[in-house]
Amino acid sequence: MEFVGLAMVSSPSTSISSPTFIQIIKTKAVEQFSPIPYLATLLQCMLWLFYGLPFVHPNSLLIVTINGIGLVFETTYLSIFFAYATREGRLKVLKILAIEILFMLVVVLLVLLLTHTTTKRSFIVGILCIIFGTCMYASPLVVMKLVIQTKSVEYMPFTLSFVSFINAVCWTTYGLLPFDINVLVPNGLGVILAFAQLVLYACYYKSTPKKEDNAEIELSV
């Protein structure tokens, strides 16, 4: 099981996912890894990239730069996944990718044709970013529930939670200087959820079965 950190405006998954794809290249198989987190991050990067363009939300060079880089990373990851996936896996990626591209085309055309001021465009695209951003940041709730039920942080890596927290704090600060509610809302929520993950990690770290313990149990059996 793998959970990839998806943060709004930028994604910490770009650095954390590298070992996963190195493993895929070495084994020449995607095994049980899911492309969904990377496809979701790709859509998020496209939305924020569009939001940061001068004719939508002026003076957002940092948003454009970061998400442009994120778009390159996610495209690279998906290309590697596509290269080593089964035929069924490739079809799944292509279907979802086609839906995402169609969605973005509809959004871009409607926003540019029906609205003629940056204020209205920022509002509409910003609402979409908040909706998708909130959904992305709420996704770790499933993992947090699993941690509480199993009293184990095995499927909630500390590095991922910590980087997500730092990422959310940085972008929340950015949303305050100057004030941008579209950046502030999803990332503010991200700070709370990522901090909650760190608290859970501290609470259940000691009760998490260690690999050494599991190995000893298997040997004794």
N, C-alpha and C positions, 0 to 999 in steps of 0.2 A: 504494500500500500504506500502510495506517495502523495503528499500534499504539497503543492507549490504555492509559495507566497505571492499573492496578487495584490499589489498596492496601487492606489490610484495615482495618476499622473506619471509615476514611474514604478517599475517593478523590481523588487529585490530578487525575483526568480532568475534574472539574467545571470547572476554570478553563482547562485545556489544550484542551478540546473546543470551547470557545466559537467560535474562528475557523472550525472545521469547519462548525458549524451556521449561522454567518453566511454562509458560502459557499453552503451548501445553500439558504438563503432567497433569496440573490441570484440564483442560477442556477435556482431552482425545480426542482431535481433532486438526487437523492442520489448520482448517478453510481456510482462504485465503492466508496463508503463502506459499511462493514458495520455492521449494528445489533447484532451479537453482543457486542462489548465492553460496550455500554451495557446490554444485557439481563443480562449476567453481573454487572455492577456493581449493577444493580437488585436482583437476587437476593441479592447479598452484603449490601447495605444492609438488606434486609428481615430477613435472618438476624441481623445484629448489632443491629438495632433490637429484635427480639424478645428477644435475649439480654440487652439492657440494661434491660428492663422490671423494675419492683420485685418482681413475683411470680416472676421467673425468676432475676435476679441483682441483688440490692439495691445501692443506692449507686453506680449507673452512669449518672448523669445526663448526663455528657459523651458517653458512647457513644450514648445515645438522641438527644441534641441533634444531634451531628455526622451521624449516619446518617439522622436525620429530614430534615435539610437535603439530604443526598446523595440521598435518595429523591425529593425535590421536583425537584432538578436532573435526575436521570436520567429521571423521568417527563416533564419538559419536553422533554428532548432526544429521547426516543422519540416524543413527540407531533409534534414538528417533522419527524422522520424519516418517521413514518406519513403526514403530510400531503403530503409530496412524493415518496413512494416509488411504485413501480409497483404494480399489482394483485398481482403475484407477491410483491413485497417486503412488502406489507402483510399478506398471508396468512402469510408466514414469521414476521413479528413477532408476529402474533396467536397462532399455534400455540405458539411458544416462551413467550410471555407466559402463555398458558393453562396450560402445563405448570408454569411457575414458581409461579403462584398456587395451583394444585392441590397442588403439593409443599409450599408453605408452610402451606396449610390442614391437610394431613395431619400435618405436624410440630407445629403449634400444638395441634391436637386431641389427638394422642397424648401430648404432653408434659404438657398440662394435666389430662387425664383419668387418665393412668396413673401420674403422679408427683405427690406432694403436699408436697414440701419444696423450698425454693429450692436446696439443695445438689445434689439429684438433677437438678433442672431445669437448673441451671447446667452440670452435668457433661455432660448429653446435648446440649443446644444448643451448648455450648462445643466439643464434639467435632466437631459438624457445621461450626462456624465454622472450626475448625482445618483440617479436610479441604478445604473449599472455599477457604479462605484460602491454604493451601499450594499447591493447584492453580493458583490465580490468580497467586501470586508465582512459580511455576515456569514460567509461560507465556513470560516473556522469554527462556528458554533457547533457544527457536526463533530469536529475533532474534539472540541472541549467537552462535549457530552460523552464521547467515547473515553476520554481521560478520566472523567468522574466515575463512569460505570466500571471501568477496568482497574482504576487506581494505578494507572500506568501511563507514562509519557512517551512510550515507545514510538507512537505514531505522531508525536508533536515535537519535532527537533527544536532544541533550544536556540540554535543559530538562526533558524527560520523565524521563530517568534521574535527574537531580539532584533534582527535586521528589519522585520516588518514594523516593529515599534519605532525604531530610529527613523525609518523611512517616513512613517506617518507623522512623527513629530516635526521633521524637517518641512514636510509639505503643509502641515497645519500652520507652521510659522510663516511659510511663504504666503499662505492664504490670508494672513493677517497684515502683511506688508507688501503692497497695499491690500485692503480688505477685498477678498473675492470669495463670496459665499459658496460658489460652485466648487472651489478647491477646498474650502474650509470644512464644509459639512461631511463629505465622505471620509476625509482624512482625520477629522476630529473623532468620528466614530471609530476609525481605524486605530487611533491612539488608545481609546478605551478598551477595544477588543484585544489588541495586541498586549496591552498591560495585563489584562485579565488572563491571557495565556501564560505570561511570565509568572503571575501569582500561582496559577494552577501547577506550573512546572515546579515551582519551589515547594508546593504542598505535596506533590506526588512523586517527586524524584526519588526519594529514598525507598518508596514502596514499589518502584519499577523493577521487575525481575532483570537481573544482569545476564548478559550472554554467557558469562562464565558459569553462573549458577545453572542455567539451562543445560549447558554442556555436561556438568557434573551429574545432573539428574538423568540425562540420556545414558551416560556411561554406567551409572548404578543400575539402570534398568537392563 
